[in-house]
Amino acid sequence: MYLILDQNLNPCGVLDLHGRGCKFYDDLRSTKIADDQGKIWSDALEISVPTGYRETAFMTYGYHLLKQGNDGYFYCYRIYSVEDDVIGPVHVKKAQCLNLLAWDLTHKIVPAKNMVNATSQDLFGYILQGSGWEIGENYFYGGSNSFEFSTGNNAQYWLDQLTNQFSAEIRAYAEVYNGKIIRKVIDFVDELGESKGYRIEYAHNLQGITRTGSDQEMYTKLYVYGGQKSDGTLASIASVNGGREYLVDDDANDQYNNGGPYLEGYVVNDQILNPNGLLDWGKEQLGKYNHPKYNYTVDVAHLGYQPNLGDHFQIVDFEMQPELTISARAIQIDESEANPSNNKITVGEFIEIVAVTPEIVQDLQAKAKAAQDAAEKAKGYKVEYFTPDGTDFADVTSQKRVIVRVYQGKDEVTSTLDQSVFIWQKINPDGTYDQEWANAHKGVGNVISVGIEVAGCTIRCKLDDGNLPAIDIYFKNGIDFVVDELAQVQTGNTLSVAFITDTHYATASKNGNNLKSRSTLHMQNVAYLTNRAKIDLVVHGGDLVDGDEQKNLMLTDFEDAAESLYSASAAPVVYLNGNHDDNSWYAHDLDKNLMRSVLQPAERYAILSKYMDPAFILNPAEKERLYGYKDFPAQKIRIICLNSFDNPYITQSGGTNKYPSQWSSAFRNPQLNWLANTALKLPNDWGVLIFTHAPLQGTFNSDAQINSPVLYGILSAFVNGTTYTGSGSTADYTCSVSADFTSQGKGQVIAVISGHIHYDSSMTKNGMLLIQTLDSLARNDYAGKMPDRPIITLEEDAWDVFTIDRASRKIYATRFGAGSSRVFSY
């Protein structure tokens, strides 16, 4: 997804592949920190947008595109060139864009100045002054230098000069808050990226990797010159190099030039006058030029991981004789959201190291082929619906076709899929799932004919091709452990529910701008498990999003988060309502508590109903409140999901919200009566498993919960098989409930499971087992109550699979990530 910004960097549109804005094609972000000549920074984007959309008009000079990279940073690009083009039958506008830093600095002239004993901070700060850009990280120092800024050059020219002079690397990005850019930042560091032990093996017949380069710029004798001295001559190394203005490498000449005449070249650095400094720089350059130059371009899909710019690699080149092992870094990364097959990394060498024993080439070929196959399977599908015969039924006998077409990227792949992968679903007007209809339409493929029987119903199709989402290796190892542990406790009579809570998805939040990538990864972990083990249901326990953004961005994030879990999960999904999910936090703190920034229940329902288990039965009287139940007859278990932030939405004079849900846990009269007289009405040999975002009052925290005594009264009467009459008198929350469970006898509450407070705990209250689960986000809110949650480790994530064994009256809480697995008796 790309956010379109106007000339003033205000959001004005969205480009999105999933229908939440204008589509786009052939996007390619290319970022570079070096080439075979040394360090140089560039960051460019090209993208095509179809004509005929509102957003098309914004794809013009002076507008901007904001994109969050795989590294979690937001990058802003300024559109500088637009041309009309055609992609197949689609007419598009093709835009060329530059990182906003490059645009800003290209249009800023740096005044002439001679700076003495200046550090990198001084010099970089001088060229940035008045540009609107600020220095963020500056771990790079680089020593003190004398430096002269001559007349007539722009700031981008001097940025290139200083980057090369200090051998610095930069990252130019935007800090985003509530969908708006609040700060433009440039980091200067010695090195971007990390050393993670990455290794690439090259042989000419390996798939997914190509090598480019030659020996045309290989030199074994290098003349080294510096800047112009006062007498008009160039500085040289002769005075500190035995009278010679050049350096030679006899070993390289013997190895790569068969001992023939030296291959001569020269290098110049017009910023160095000191002979000793020039000699050190010359030796460094000879080390770069004394052997054939190669860059290795690798399809990211073949790596099995997502490297970042600057990451270190070890490359073993089997084509060199003897085998060459070099230390290299990711010097260029190409990323495309529309065409993931174009995601590539260019790894370039810097320093040669001692050779190591190569592995067997055949083994590498097998691994590469397996990686290629896995990458192909991991590609996501996009489904589009067509109704060529319309949707109005002229008579009771007319038939209408519903056609599904499937795309990978921009390529239609419908014909390549087996008919069995198309799973058709029918949701009746009352919200119930028509299992009989679904069974009748199994294996029919991508085209069905329907009649008057579907009038007023929702018809949808989901793909089930058995593909697994891609996850990081440390997460995969954790999933392997969970799969093994589940195998020890699951039987043919158990029920397993994956429970993830408090993911706090956000594109922009004061809690950090990497919440989106982290929460997406965490939900992918749950989806991955559903493809590996028997999971009967996935329950998201609420706080799906962080609730701290402008409403238009919040709506997009809410849908993106829900879709990311649903689309990859092999098990049905249910979403609970959390206190962060209505955006009342943002409204209260940053929009004067105005109701205009709050997501109303109907707005949340309109989104979540598309991604909710169709067999989950909502209260038909107020479906938008998102509480309901699902039955599992084989295990005789009913899962009940409550809305513990069931507040009235009352707009006061001035447009303010009377009851911000962020701080108000409550149960309203309709939900309490539904619970007492519908959800808990079942045979007494069944058990109920209850999920709620906030724990019940008086358990794991001291927060008030409106009408909690009535909820306790209902549950107590159910457990004891008695009657209950109770009421609540809080203004705007008044309730009156009567329940009679005498005819069905004593009931069984297996457990009440909650999230919200971000740590693990359990207790028994009023004869009921209460279980609390750690948050998935990894936010350390309660020191001493939470385990360490280092990012980019297995412990970053945390959630449970609750396996219910009614025969032994046991609950096995199998933990993924931080914390430990637990076993409960009930």
Summary of the structure (lengths in Angstrom):
residues: 826
radius of gyration: 31.3
end to end distance: 46.5
largest distance: 108.6
contacts: 2730
relative contact order: 0.07
helix: 24%
strand: 35%
